[in-house]
Amino acid sequence: MNYADLRDFIAKRMRMSHIYQPLMLMTLFKNKGQASATKIANEILKHDQSQIEYYQQITNNMVGQVLRRYGLVAKDKDQYRLNDFDKLTPKQVDDLVELCQAKLDEYLAKRGDVVWNHRSKSSGYISGTLRYEVLKRSQFHCELCGCKADERALEVDHIVPRNKGGSDDLDNLQALCYRCNAMKRDRDDTDFRSVRESYKHKEDGCLFCGEVDGQVVAENALAYVICDGFPVTPMHCLIIPKRHVPDYFALSRPELNACDRLLSHMKSVIQDQDSSVVGFNIGMNAGASAGQTVFHCHIHLIPRRVGDVENPKGGVRHTIPGKGYY
């Protein structure tokens, strides 16, 4: 590719969803047309304001406070100053830099990559594929505050922590920005042992806590799917949490994730098997006054086809007679 082609691509054909393409090309141009992925990543990192903001927090709230407490540095607004630096000779400065480097090398040799575990907020490895699935499900937004990935670095968080028995299952993972993740760690004092045990709870005599193995058409760690025993349309199915809870509002976040994944899965399965399905009603009854008769949470996924009712306008509003049309 010659100069004219490169110029035409950059000026006219480059379609940018982020800053990455021009940064990668700039790095290659400046390094005689060749650079490692690590070098390119470092150049991108220099422009990542969310990462800079993260380490500003580390500087101000952790390391800066420690060194100020020991009297080594002083802070004026956003500027740090090494106390009495002007009393050091150039040779002494070089010697102290070498000593710092030796301490750094010794620490890294002893601890290894574990020193960066604070960036994942979980012990152990989360694969890139699983991380991508978590971020994709959240549409690359923090699931607590809603900020976007290009505004603040996102991390994959265990909802029930590993050290409390939480698994690496997709349903137990969520995308949090580093601020919300740090806040969750510091403030969440839930005893997750009881939460984990509650997932095993079955209610005697409950229709959906009983033996359903022969009816299950799909499942994951926390929920399963069966066909409705009295379907209102063909392929009407129920998504049911395995834990006995009375209604949708009693579900934990991992259970909501699990049910949501099964809803999406069954939508695809149904439409693959029946091309006439062009819509869905999704609903649940919470409380006897809302029509609930089985008091174990279950979510209805009802396939809809053109002409299955004379006038579909209003959808779920027809739960109150006469209120569907407006």
N, C-alpha and C positions, 0 to 999 in steps of 0.2 A: 504494500500500500504506500503510495507516494505522498508527498507533501500536500498536493491539491486534494487528494482523497481524504486525508486526515483532517484538513481544514474544513472541507465540506461536511464531513460527519459531525465534527465538533460544533460548527456554526449553525448547521441546518437540520441535521438528522438525529442528533442526540436528544433522546426523550428521557428526562430526569424525574425519578420519583424520590430521589435523595441526592446527597452530595458525592456519592461514591465513584461514579464514572469519571468525572474530571479529575478527582484526586488520584485515582489509580493511573490515569494517563499521565498526569503531571509527574508522578513518581517514576514512571517508566522513562519519560523524556529526560528527567534529571539524572538518571542512572544508566545512561547509554543504552536504553531500550530493554533493560532486564532488571528485575527486582523480585525478591522472595515475597511470599504471601505475608510473612511476618513484617517485613519492611513496609509493605503497602498498608497493612493493618495499623502499624505505628503512625503512619502519616494520617490515616483516617482518624485515629485516636486524638491527634493534636487538634482536630476541628470538632470533636464531640463535646459540646458544652455540658451535656448531662454528666459525662464522666469527670470533667473538670469540676463541676459543681459538687460531685460526690467527694472528690479528694480535697476540695476546699473545706467541706464539713469535717473530714478527718483531721485536716490541719488545724482548724480552729477549735474543735471540740475535744480532740484527743491529744495528738502529739504537741501542738502548740501550748496547750495548758500545762502539760507535763514539764516541758522545757522552761516555761515561764515560772513554774513553781520552784524549780531548781535555781532560778536566777540566771540562766544562761541566755535567754532572749527576752526582748520587750516587744510590745505590740502597740502601734499607733494607727488606729483605723484599720486599713487593710494591709498595712506594711509591718513586716517583722524585722527586727534588728538584733544582730548578735552583740551582746553587751561587751564593750571594751575591745572590739575587733581591731581598732586602730593601734592597739598596743602590741599586736602580733606582727612578727616579721614574716616576709614571704616564705622563708624556709619553714617556719613554724606552721604556717597555714598549710603548706604542702604535706608536712608530717601529720597534721591532724586529719587532713583529707584521707591520706593513706591508712591511718588508724581506723577511721570510720568505714572505709572500704573493707578492711580486714574483719571488722566486727560484722559487717553485712554478709560477707562471704562465709564466715563461720556460722552465722545464724541460719542462712539458707542451706548450707551443707547439712546442718543438724535437723532442720524442720522440713525442708523440701517444699513441695507445692501446697502443703497444708496451710501455709501462711496466707493463702488467698481464699481459704474457705469462707471468710467473712463476706465474700461477694456472692456466695450461693445460699447462705443462711441455712445450709443443710449439710450433714455429713455424708460423704460418698459422692459418687458420680451420677449425674443425670445426662443421658446421651443427647447429642445434638438433635436427633430425630424426635425424641420425646419433648425436649425443650421447645422445638418448633411447633409441635402439636399443641402444647399449652398456650404458646403465644398466639398461634393462629386462632384457637378457640376464643381467646379474649379479644380477637381482632386488634392485637398489638396495642392494647390499652391496659393500664393498671385496673384490676378488678375491684379495687377499693375506692380510689380517688378519681379514676377515669382518665388520668393523664396519658398522653400518647408516648410511644416508645422513642420518638425523636425529640421529645421534650425532657424526658428523664429516663435513665437506664432502668430496664425491667429485669426482674429476677424471678426465677421459678421457686416458689415456696411450697413446702409441705404443709397442708392445712392441719392435719394431725402430725406433729413432728415425728421424725424417725425415732428419736430417743423416747417417745411415748408410744411406740408401736405402730406409727403411721407407715404406710407402704409407698412404693414408687408407682402405684397404679395411677393412671391418668386422672381418675376421679378424685384423688387426694392431692392433686397439684393445682396451683393457681398462679396467675401472673400478677406480681406486685411490683410497683416501683420501689427503688431502694429505700425511700423515705417511709412508705407504708410498711414495708417488710421490717425495717428497724423498729417502727412503732409497735407492730404486732409482737415482735420478740420481747420488747421491754414491758409491755402492758398486759399481755395475755396470760392470765394465771389459771386458766381452765385445767382441771384435773382430767386429762385426756384418757386416763385409764378407764374411767367410768363410761366415757363416750365409746371407747373401743368395745367394752363389754356389752354396751347397749345394742350394738349391731347384731349381737347373737340372740337378742330377746325374741321369743316366740310366745304368742298368746294362745292358751288352751281354747279350743273351739273356734278359733278364727279361721275363716274360709281361706285366707291367703297366707296364713302361717302353717297350714297343714301340708300334706303331701301333694306337690304340684309338678313333680319331675316329669311326668309323662305329658304335661301340657305346655311346658316351657318351649318357646320358639326362639328365644334369644335371652342372653343374660350377661352381666358383668359382675364385678365383686360385690356390689351393693344393691342391685336391682335386677328384675327379670321381666319378661314379657310373656303373656298368654293371650290366646284368642278369647274375646268376650263370650260368655256363655249364652247371652241373649243379644246377639249383634243387631244394631239398628241398620247397618249396611254391611255388605260382604267385606271381610278382612278387618272389621272393627276389632281393635286389640286394646289391651290394658298394660300399662307400664306400672310395675309394683315394686316398691322398696322391700328388701328382704327383712329389714327390721320392722317390728310392729310399732307403727305410729298412727295416730288417729286420722290425720289429714295432711295436706300439702304443707301447711304452715309449721308443722312440727319437724320437717325434714332438715337435716344438717346440710352444710354446703357441699361436702363430698357426695351426699345422697342426691342433692339437686343436680350436681354435675353428672352423676351416674344415670339418673332418669333422663336428663337432657340428651345425653349421648344415645340412649336407646330410642328416644323419640326420633332423633335424626336418622338413626340406623333403620328403624322400621319404616319411616317415610320413604327412604330409598328402596327398601325391599319391596314394599307394596307397589310403588310406581314401576319398578322393574318387572313385576309379575302381572300388573294390570295397567295398561296404557290409558284406560278410560278414566283413571283417577287423576283429577286435575286440581283438587283442593282437599283441605282437611279441616275438621273441627278438633280442637284440643281442649279438654276441660276436665275438671274434677269437682266433685261435690264435697263441701266441707260443712258438716253439721246436718242434723236431721231436718231442719227447716229448709236446707238447700237441696234436700232429696237424698242425702246419703243414707244408705241402708247397710252397707258393710263398712265397719269403722276401722278399717285398715287402709291407709292412703292408697289410692290407685288413680292413675291418670288415663283418661280415655283418648285414644287416637282413632278418629272416625274418618275414613276415606269418603270423599265426596265426588260425585260424577255429574256431568251435565244432565239435567232432567230428572235427577233422583227425587226432587220435590218440585211442585209446580212453580213456586217462587222462593228461591233461597235467601232473598234479601232479609237481613236482620240476624241471620246465623244464631249464635248462642243467646241472643236477646229473646228468643222464643221460649226460654225457660220460664218466663213470666207470660202467661197467655195474653195475647193482644198487644204486647209491647215490641214484637218483632218488626212491625212495619211502622215507619215514621217518615 
